[in-house]
Amino acid sequence: MIIDCPNCTRTYCLPSDVLACPTNQTTAGQSLELGWWLSCGYCEYQWWQSAQPQIGLNFPAVMVPDDDDLDLSSEDTLPPRSDDRSWMLSLISVLIVVISFGGVGYLYKQPLILFWYQTIGKPVLPLIRPLLLQNVQYTLQESALEGDDSQILTIKGEIVNINTILLAAPALRISIWADCHGTTTETMSAAGDCLYLEWMFKPNSPQIATMARLPFETSYPVSAKIKRVEVAIP
């Protein structure tokens, strides 16, 4: 006899020895119909199967699928089940999404920051550019003191603010390079001159206005033969 499991629709052929053992389904001591209790050997589902002929079996009877119907190469023989690698694929998908959003955020960082500040109603942080030094020059003059053979080194120039905001005036580093003959310093450049004197100088004005120039001037007596003068913003 050919029957199907009501749960997983597996097809079975009841053997002759099972068909030879009829039984009755009883309720409250009353015999209802001939049949047998069946248990699916694949999904373990149990149900009552009415017998068309008078056949039955003892409860529970575990059925074995017919060898002719068993085809392991067919995908229809197995019920759908979750793949053991599904959680790994989900994790990889999440990582790909996170990396993609991170890359887009890095490439479009400035537009995103601008959009965020405009959205929450806060002013956009300005991009501060470095201050520039222009028209830097120096002169040497004889000392006005009698008997003083040193010279007065005067350094002039301008600090330029190319930003759209007010900035604090920086301190300047003045470096005097002279002939190594007669100097006591051990700092020598690749050009063959030695560091004669170095000091920090603060301009008179504490701030530089927007898109403005701040002139500076400083003087110092020197007695060595000056080769070059460097002015830098540390």
C-alpha positions in Angstrom: 0.0 0.0 0.0 1.3 3.4 -1.0 0.7 6.4 1.5 2.1 9.9 2.0 3.2 11.5 5.3 0.9 14.5 6.0 3.7 16.5 7.4 6.7 16.2 5.0 4.9 14.5 2.0 7.3 11.6 2.0 6.0 8.6 0.1 6.0 5.1 1.7 5.1 1.6 0.7 3.8 -0.5 3.7 5.4 -3.9 3.7 3.3 -7.1 3.7 4.1 -8.0 7.3 2.7 -4.7 8.5 -0.4 -5.0 6.4 -1.1 -8.4 8.0 -1.5 -6.9 11.5 -4.8 -5.0 11.6 -6.0 -3.0 14.7 -8.9 -0.9 15.7 -8.9 2.8 16.8 -11.0 2.9 19.9 -12.5 5.9 21.8 -14.2 5.5 25.2 -14.2 1.7 24.7 -15.9 1.9 21.3 -14.3 0.6 18.1 -14.4 3.2 15.4 -12.5 2.0 12.3 -9.8 -0.3 11.2 -6.4 1.2 10.5 -3.1 1.8 12.2 -0.9 4.4 13.9 2.0 5.5 11.7 5.2 7.3 12.5 7.2 9.0 9.7 10.8 7.7 9.7 12.1 11.0 8.4 10.3 13.8 10.3 8.9 11.6 13.1 5.3 12.8 12.6 2.6 10.4 13.8 -0.9 10.1 12.5 -3.8 7.6 12.2 -4.2 6.0 8.8 -7.5 4.4 8.0 -7.3 1.1 6.3 -9.2 0.5 3.1 -8.7 -3.2 3.4 -8.8 -4.6 6.9 -5.2 -4.0 7.8 -3.4 -2.5 10.8 -0.3 -2.5 13.0 0.8 -2.0 16.5 1.5 1.6 17.7 3.8 3.2 16.8 5.0 1.6 13.6 8.1 3.3 12.1 7.9 3.2 8.3 10.9 2.8 6.0 10.8 4.5 2.6 10.6 2.3 -0.4 14.0 1.8 -2.1 12.5 2.5 -5.5 11.3 5.9 -4.3 14.5 6.8 -2.5 16.6 9.1 -4.8 19.3 10.9 -2.8 20.5 12.7 -5.9 17.2 14.6 -6.1 16.8 17.9 -4.2 13.1 17.1 -3.6 13.9 14.1 -1.3 15.2 16.4 1.5 13.1 19.0 3.3 14.5 22.6 3.3 16.8 23.3 6.1 18.9 26.3 7.1 22.5 26.4 5.8 25.1 26.2 8.5 27.1 28.9 6.8 24.2 31.4 6.7 25.4 33.2 9.8 28.8 33.7 8.3 27.3 35.1 5.1 25.2 37.5 7.1 28.2 38.7 9.1 30.2 39.2 5.9 27.3 41.2 4.4 27.2 43.4 7.5 30.9 44.0 7.3 30.7 44.9 3.6 28.0 47.5 4.4 29.9 49.0 7.3 33.1 49.3 5.2 31.2 50.8 2.3 29.6 53.5 4.5 33.0 54.2 6.2 34.7 54.6 2.8 32.0 56.9 1.5 32.2 59.0 4.8 36.0 59.3 4.5 35.8 60.4 0.8 33.1 62.9 1.4 34.1 64.0 4.9 34.0 67.8 4.2 30.6 67.8 2.5 29.1 65.6 5.2 30.4 67.9 8.0 29.1 70.9 6.2 25.7 69.2 5.8 25.6 68.2 9.4 26.4 71.7 10.7 23.8 73.2 8.4 21.2 70.7 9.5 21.7 71.3 13.3 21.9 75.1 12.7 25.5 75.6 13.9 28.1 77.7 12.1 30.6 75.9 9.9 34.1 75.6 11.3 36.4 77.6 9.1 39.5 76.1 7.5 42.4 77.9 9.0 45.3 78.4 6.6 48.9 79.0 7.8 50.2 82.6 8.1 52.6 83.8 5.5 55.9 85.8 5.8 56.5 88.4 3.0 58.9 91.2 2.2 61.5 90.0 4.8 64.8 91.8 4.5 67.7 92.9 6.8 70.2 95.8 7.0 73.5 96.4 8.8 74.4 99.8 10.3 77.4 100.9 12.2 76.9 101.3 15.9 76.4 104.9 17.1 78.4 104.2 20.3 82.0 105.4 20.2 84.5 102.7 20.4 81.9 100.0 19.5 83.0 98.1 16.3 79.8 96.0 16.2 77.0 96.5 13.7 73.2 96.8 14.3 71.3 94.1 12.5 67.7 95.3 11.6 65.2 92.8 10.3 61.9 93.9 8.8 59.0 92.1 7.1 55.3 91.4 7.1 53.0 88.6 8.5 50.1 88.1 6.2 46.7 86.6 7.3 44.9 85.1 4.3 42.1 83.7 6.4 38.6 85.2 6.8 38.9 85.2 10.6 40.9 87.2 13.2 44.1 85.4 14.3 46.6 85.9 17.1 50.0 87.2 16.0 52.6 84.4 16.3 56.1 84.7 17.8 58.9 84.7 15.2 62.2 82.8 15.4 65.2 84.8 14.1 68.3 82.8 13.2 71.6 84.5 12.2 74.1 82.5 10.2 77.7 83.8 10.0 81.2 82.8 9.1 82.3 80.0 11.3 85.6 81.8 12.0 85.4 83.4 15.4 82.1 81.8 16.4 81.6 79.5 19.4 78.6 77.5 18.2 78.8 73.9 17.0 75.7 74.1 14.7 76.9 74.1 11.1 74.7 74.1 8.0 75.3 72.2 4.7 76.4 75.5 3.1 79.4 75.7 5.5 78.2 78.6 7.7 77.5 78.4 11.5 74.6 79.5 13.6 75.7 82.7 15.2 72.6 83.9 17.1 69.0 82.8 17.5 66.1 84.4 19.5 62.3 84.6 19.6 60.6 87.9 18.7 57.0 88.9 19.3 55.3 91.6 17.1 53.8 94.7 18.7 50.2 93.8 17.8 48.7 90.8 19.5 46.3 90.0 16.6 46.2 90.1 12.8 43.0 91.3 11.2 41.1 89.4 8.5 43.0 89.4 5.1 45.5 91.9 6.6 49.3 92.4 6.9 51.1 92.9 10.2 54.5 94.6 9.8 57.3 93.7 12.2 60.8 95.0 12.9 63.5 93.9 15.3 67.2 94.8 15.8 70.2 93.3 17.4 74.0 94.2 17.7 76.3 91.7 15.9 80.0 91.6 15.5 80.4 88.5 13.2 80.4 88.5 9.4 76.7 87.9 8.6 76.0 85.4 5.7 72.3 85.0 5.9 69.2 85.7 8.1 66.3 83.3 8.6 62.8 84.3 9.9 60.3 81.5 10.6 57.0 81.0 12.4 57.6 78.0 14.7 
